[in-house]
Amino acid sequence: MRRVKNCHILEMLLSQKRPHLSFHTPGHKRAGADITELCYSDNLLSPHGVIARAEEDIAKIVGAHAAFLLTDGSTSGVHAMLLALREAGIIRIAYPKTAHKSVKDACWLFGLTGVEIAAPSLPYPRQPSMEAIREALANADALLLTSPDYYGNFPPLKEAAALCEEQGKPFVIDGAHGAHLHGTPLYAGNFAEMWVDGAHKSLPALTQGAAVFARDELWTKRLKAAVSRCRTTSPSYPVMASVEYAYKYPRNVKIERMAEALKREINAENNADWTKILVPFGTENARAERYLQKKGVWAEFNDGNFLMFYLSPCTKTGELRRLKALLKRLPRGPLTLSSNEEGARGKRTRLVPLKEAEGLVSARECGLFPPCVPLISEGERITKEHIARLSAAANTFGLEGGNILVFEEDA
């Protein structure tokens, strides 16, 4: 681990060298960093020591009024933000149709009404236009956008923030893939009342390490109450320490520049996020993925058309050079595109084998995991291309043992 100064939680964990006989959780009973709330280790639910200092430092680094450490991933932060909105009396939330499932799950949990923002879906999920945002927000009390998305694209942040301010409606951001952007013009905290960062995704933090933020005192009070309801009462100290470490880790400008140059050299998709290199292999996608895996190179995801390679400040220059050499050897094919069409929703549902579902109407969201955004939404007709992409995927969501839930057609 690279030396980063003034990491309060990490330094606390490393300083405990005395003999430690554990009659407390966790059950593995091994002395070390994985501990519980002890007299010296502070308490995430009511921080006053090293955790409080870590949260204060992180808030200052990103320019927030308050930061709350999360060991449950960005999902708990999304839930906390929407619960804070609900507690503020807000019922209708406008969000992109392709928002992460945690957004829709939170609406279901807290009795919120989702107002979906239409957005292009070809050749992969795109950000909504300002016109679509304005239209949806007219029927909602608050706005949630994803920035950046899993494909490295950004919504019209400045314009959306101005619209929300003009209408007196809160603006929150799922910035799960944008923690590395703090200190830059595109960072979510420059625009939103509340936002969540998935530190483990693009910074050197352990999996599930995240943080959620509030811009001012009023939203801090609301978010603090909501966070206490949405996160675990048994947080991982190594994860918390890694989140603090991640925000204090320096930028790697050399890797950022190399990444942008590599995108141009290999004709990757044009996006605005250096951490996400999106390469269109089309019909050669699966073959390219298998070849790279045999060479010991693992992409973040294969969505059936694109391989996405996720970088961070810890990516090494030699690793990027090797990736470049391998990618240049691989052929590319045409993209497989499928427009989504609304179908009739019946009163009853049934499970059918995916391979027999062409032309039927899906009764739930289904997609590839990752990126965990719907390939098919509830009420959309299932196409041959959908079936091919879901069948070829290593991991999916919304399916049950190779079956898909569909609406029965009314007689």
C-alpha positions in Angstrom: 0.0 0.0 0.0 1.3 3.4 -1.0 2.1 5.7 2.0 -0.5 8.3 2.4 -0.2 10.7 5.4 -2.8 11.5 8.0 -5.2 8.6 7.5 -6.8 8.6 10.9 -8.6 5.3 10.9 -5.7 3.4 9.3 -3.2 4.9 11.7 -5.4 3.9 14.6 -5.6 0.3 13.4 -1.8 0.1 12.8 -1.0 1.5 16.2 -2.6 -1.2 18.2 0.4 -3.5 18.7 -0.4 -4.6 22.3 -1.4 -8.2 23.0 -5.1 -8.6 22.0 -7.2 -11.4 23.5 -10.5 -11.1 21.7 -13.8 -11.8 23.6 -15.7 -9.6 21.1 -16.9 -9.9 17.6 -16.0 -10.8 14.9 -16.0 -14.5 15.3 -12.7 -15.3 13.6 -11.0 -14.1 16.8 -7.9 -13.0 15.0 -6.2 -9.9 16.3 -5.8 -7.2 13.6 -7.6 -4.5 11.7 -11.0 -6.3 11.5 -12.3 -5.3 14.9 -15.6 -4.0 16.4 -16.4 -0.8 18.4 -13.9 -0.7 21.2 -12.8 2.0 23.6 -10.2 3.3 21.1 -11.8 2.5 17.7 -14.7 5.1 17.7 -18.3 4.3 16.5 -19.7 5.0 13.0 -23.2 5.5 14.3 -22.0 8.2 16.7 -18.5 9.2 15.7 -16.4 11.4 18.0 -12.9 10.2 17.4 -10.9 8.9 14.4 -14.0 8.2 12.3 -15.3 11.8 13.0 -11.9 13.2 11.9 -11.9 11.1 8.8 -15.3 12.2 7.8 -14.4 15.8 8.4 -11.3 15.5 6.3 -13.1 13.8 3.4 -15.9 16.5 3.5 -13.2 19.2 3.2 -11.4 17.4 0.4 -14.5 17.2 -1.8 -16.0 20.5 -0.7 -19.1 19.2 1.1 -20.7 20.4 4.3 -20.7 16.8 5.7 -19.5 13.4 4.7 -20.8 10.0 5.9 -18.7 6.9 5.5 -20.5 3.8 4.0 -19.4 0.2 4.1 -22.5 -1.0 2.3 -21.6 0.4 -1.1 -23.2 3.2 -3.0 -26.5 1.5 -2.8 -27.0 2.4 0.9 -26.0 6.0 0.0 -28.7 6.2 -2.8 -31.2 4.8 -0.4 -30.2 7.3 2.3 -30.5 10.3 -0.1 -34.0 9.2 -1.3 -35.1 8.6 2.3 -33.9 12.1 3.2 -36.0 13.5 0.3 -39.0 11.4 1.5 -38.6 12.8 5.1 -38.5 16.3 3.6 -42.0 15.7 2.2 -41.0 14.8 -1.4 -43.0 12.1 -3.1 -42.2 12.2 -6.8 -38.6 11.7 -8.0 -37.6 12.2 -11.6 -34.8 9.8 -12.7 -33.4 8.4 -15.9 -35.1 5.2 -17.2 -31.6 3.6 -17.1 -30.9 4.5 -13.5 -29.2 1.9 -11.3 -31.6 -0.6 -9.7 -30.9 0.9 -6.3 -32.8 4.0 -7.3 -35.9 2.1 -8.2 -35.6 -0.2 -5.2 -35.5 2.9 -2.9 -38.6 4.3 -4.5 -40.4 1.0 -3.8 -39.1 0.8 -0.2 -40.0 4.4 0.7 -43.3 4.8 -1.2 -41.9 7.2 -3.7 -43.3 7.7 -7.1 -40.7 7.5 -9.9 -41.1 9.7 -12.9 -38.8 8.1 -15.6 -36.8 10.4 -17.8 -36.6 9.1 -21.4 -33.1 8.6 -22.8 -31.5 7.0 -25.9 -30.5 3.4 -25.5 -28.5 2.7 -28.6 -25.9 1.4 -29.0 -25.8 1.5 -25.2 -27.7 3.5 -22.4 -27.2 7.2 -22.9 -27.7 10.3 -20.8 -31.0 12.1 -21.1 -31.3 15.4 -22.9 -32.0 18.6 -21.1 -35.4 18.7 -22.9 -36.3 15.2 -21.5 -35.1 16.2 -18.0 -37.3 19.4 -18.1 -40.3 17.4 -19.2 -40.0 14.8 -16.5 -39.2 17.4 -13.7 -42.5 19.2 -14.5 -44.2 16.2 -13.0 -41.8 15.6 -10.1 -40.7 17.2 -6.9 -37.0 16.4 -7.1 -34.4 15.3 -9.7 -31.9 12.4 -9.5 -29.3 12.0 -12.2 -26.4 9.5 -12.7 -23.0 11.2 -13.2 -20.9 9.8 -14.7 -22.7 6.7 -15.9 -21.1 3.3 -16.2 -20.2 4.1 -19.8 -18.3 7.3 -18.9 -20.8 9.9 -20.0 -22.2 12.9 -18.2 -25.7 14.5 -18.1 -26.1 18.3 -18.6 -25.1 19.0 -14.9 -24.9 22.7 -15.0 -28.2 23.2 -16.8 -30.0 20.6 -14.6 -28.8 22.3 -11.4 -29.9 25.7 -12.7 -33.4 24.3 -13.6 -33.8 22.7 -10.1 -32.7 26.0 -8.5 -35.2 27.9 -10.6 -38.0 25.6 -9.6 -37.0 25.2 -6.0 -36.6 21.4 -6.4 -33.8 19.4 -4.8 -31.1 17.9 -7.1 -29.3 14.7 -6.0 -26.7 12.7 -7.9 -25.8 9.0 -8.0 -22.1 9.5 -8.5 -21.1 5.9 -7.8 -18.7 5.9 -10.7 -17.3 9.4 -10.1 -15.4 9.5 -6.8 -12.1 10.1 -8.7 -13.5 13.4 -10.0 -13.4 15.4 -6.8 -11.5 18.6 -7.3 -12.5 18.7 -11.0 -15.3 20.7 -12.8 -17.4 17.6 -13.5 -17.5 16.4 -9.9 -21.1 15.8 -8.6 -20.6 17.9 -5.5 -20.3 21.0 -7.6 -24.0 20.7 -8.5 -26.1 18.7 -6.1 -27.7 19.1 -2.7 -26.7 15.5 -1.9 -24.6 13.0 -3.8 -23.0 9.5 -3.3 -19.5 8.4 -4.4 -18.6 4.7 -4.8 -15.0 5.1 -3.6 -14.2 1.5 -4.3 -15.1 1.8 -8.0 -12.5 4.4 -9.2 -10.3 5.1 -6.1 -8.1 2.7 -4.1 -10.7 1.6 -1.6 -11.9 -1.9 -0.6 -15.1 -3.2 -2.2 -18.3 -1.7 -0.7 -16.3 1.4 0.5 -18.3 4.5 -0.3 -19.4 7.9 1.0 -22.5 10.1 0.8 -22.4 13.9 1.1 -24.6 16.9 1.8 -24.0 20.4 0.6 -25.4 22.5 3.4 -26.5 22.3 7.1 -30.2 21.6 6.4 -29.5 18.6 4.1 -26.8 17.4 6.4 -29.4 17.1 9.2 -31.8 15.2 7.0 -29.1 13.0 5.5 -27.6 12.1 8.8 -30.9 10.8 10.1 -31.5 8.9 6.9 -28.0 7.4 6.8 -28.5 6.0 10.3 -31.5 4.0 9.0 -29.9 2.7 5.8 -26.4 1.5 6.7 -25.1 -1.4 8.8 -24.6 -1.3 12.5 -21.6 -3.5 12.1 -19.2 -1.6 9.8 -15.9 -2.9 8.6 -13.0 -1.0 9.9 -10.7 -2.0 7.1 -13.3 -0.7 4.6 -13.7 2.6 6.4 -9.9 3.0 6.6 -9.6 2.3 2.9 -12.2 5.0 2.0 -10.4 7.6 4.0 -7.1 6.4 2.3 -8.7 6.6 -1.1 -9.8 10.2 -0.8 -6.4 11.2 0.3 -4.6 9.3 -2.4 -3.1 11.7 -5.0 -4.2 12.1 -8.6 -2.2 10.2 -11.2 -2.1 12.7 -14.0 0.2 10.6 -16.1 -2.3 7.7 -16.2 -5.1 10.1 -17.0 -3.3 11.4 -20.0 -2.2 8.0 -21.1 -5.8 6.8 -20.9 -7.1 9.6 -23.1 -4.4 9.0 -25.6 -5.1 5.3 -25.7 -8.8 5.9 -26.4 -7.8 7.8 -29.5 -5.2 5.3 -30.7 -7.5 2.3 -30.5 -10.6 4.1 -31.7 -12.5 3.6 -28.4 -15.9 5.3 -27.8 -15.6 9.0 -27.2 -16.6 9.7 -23.5 -15.5 12.3 -21.0 -14.3 10.0 -18.2 -10.7 8.8 -18.4 -11.3 5.9 -16.1 -13.6 4.1 -18.5 -12.3 2.8 -21.8 -15.1 1.5 -23.9 -14.1 -0.6 -27.0 -16.7 -1.6 -29.6 -16.1 -5.2 -30.6 -19.7 -5.9 -31.7 -20.2 -9.5 -32.9 -16.5 -10.2 -32.0 -17.1 -9.1 -28.4 -17.3 -12.6 -26.8 -14.3 -13.8 -28.7 -12.2 -10.7 -27.8 -13.1 -11.2 -24.1 -12.1 -14.9 -24.2 -8.8 -14.0 -25.8 -8.0 -11.3 -23.3 -8.9 -13.6 -20.4 -6.5 -16.2 -21.7 -3.8 -13.5 -21.6 -4.7 -12.7 -18.0 -6.6 -9.5 -18.8 -10.1 -9.0 -17.3 -12.4 -6.3 -18.4 -15.0 -4.7 -16.1 -17.9 -5.9 -18.3 -19.1 -7.3 -21.6 -22.5 -5.9 -22.5 -22.7 -7.9 -25.8 -21.3 -5.1 -27.9 -18.6 -3.4 -25.9 -15.9 -4.3 -23.5 -15.3 -1.7 -20.8 -11.9 -1.4 -19.1 -12.0 0.4 -15.8 -8.9 2.3 -14.7 -8.0 4.1 -11.4 -5.1 6.2 -10.1 -3.5 2.8 -9.2 -3.4 1.6 -12.8 0.3 1.2 -13.9 1.7 2.6 -17.2 3.0 -0.8 -18.1 -0.5 -2.3 -17.7 -1.9 0.3 -20.1 0.8 -0.4 -22.7 0.1 -4.2 -22.5 -3.6 -3.5 -22.9 -3.0 -1.4 -25.9 -0.8 -4.0 -27.6 -3.4 -6.7 -27.1 -6.4 -4.7 -28.2 -4.7 -3.7 -31.5 -4.5 -7.4 -32.4 -8.2 -8.1 -32.1 -10.8 -7.8 -35.0 -14.0 -6.0 -34.6 -17.5 -6.7 -35.9 -20.7 -4.8 -36.4 -22.8 -3.9 -33.4 -25.9 -5.8 -32.5 -28.7 -3.3 -32.0 -32.3 -3.8 -30.7 -34.8 -1.0 -30.2 -37.1 -1.5 -27.2 -40.8 -1.6 -27.9 -43.6 -1.2 -25.4 -46.1 -4.1 -25.2 -49.4 -4.8 -23.5 -49.3 -5.6 -19.8 -51.6 -8.4 -18.8 -53.1 -9.0 -15.4 -51.2 -12.2 -14.8 -47.6 -13.3 -15.2 -45.8 -16.6 -15.8 -42.2 -17.8 -16.2 -41.1 -19.0 -19.6 -37.7 -20.2 -20.8 -35.7 -17.3 -22.1 -35.1 -19.0 -25.5 -38.9 -19.2 -26.0 -39.7 -15.6 -25.0 -39.3 -13.7 -28.3 -42.3 -11.4 -28.9 -43.6 -11.7 -25.3 -43.8 -8.7 -22.9 -41.4 -8.7 -19.9 -43.0 -8.4 -16.5 -39.8 -7.2 -14.8 -36.5 -5.5 -15.5 -33.8 -7.8 -16.9 -30.3 -7.0 -17.8 -26.6 -7.7 -17.7 -24.7 -7.5 -14.4 -22.6 -5.4 -14.6 -23.6 -2.7 -15.7 -26.8 -3.4 -13.7 -29.0 -1.1 -15.9 -32.0 -2.7 -17.6 -31.6 -4.2 -21.1 -35.4 -4.8 -21.0 -37.7 -2.9 -18.8 -41.0 -4.1 -17.4 -43.7 -3.7 -20.1 -41.2 -4.0 -23.1 -41.3 -6.6 -25.7 -38.5 -9.2 -25.8 -36.6 -9.4 -29.0 -34.3 -12.0 -30.5 -31.4 -9.7 -29.9 -32.3 -9.4 -26.2 -32.4 -13.2 -25.9 -29.0 -13.5 -27.5 -27.3 -11.0 -25.3 -28.9 -12.3 -22.1 -28.1 -15.9 -23.0 -24.4 -15.1 -23.8 -23.9 -13.0 -20.6 -21.9 -14.5 -17.7 -24.0 -12.7 -15.1 -27.5 -11.3 -15.4 -30.3 -9.9 -13.1 -34.0 -10.4 -13.4 -33.9 -13.9 -14.7 -34.7 -17.1 -12.7 -32.8 -20.2 -13.7 -32.8 -19.3 -17.4 -36.5 -18.3 -17.3 -38.0 -14.8 -17.7 -41.2 -13.5 -16.2 -43.6 -12.3 -18.8 -47.2 -11.0 -18.9 -49.8 -13.4 -20.0 -51.8 -12.1 -22.9 -55.4 -11.4 -22.2 -57.8 -13.7 -24.0 
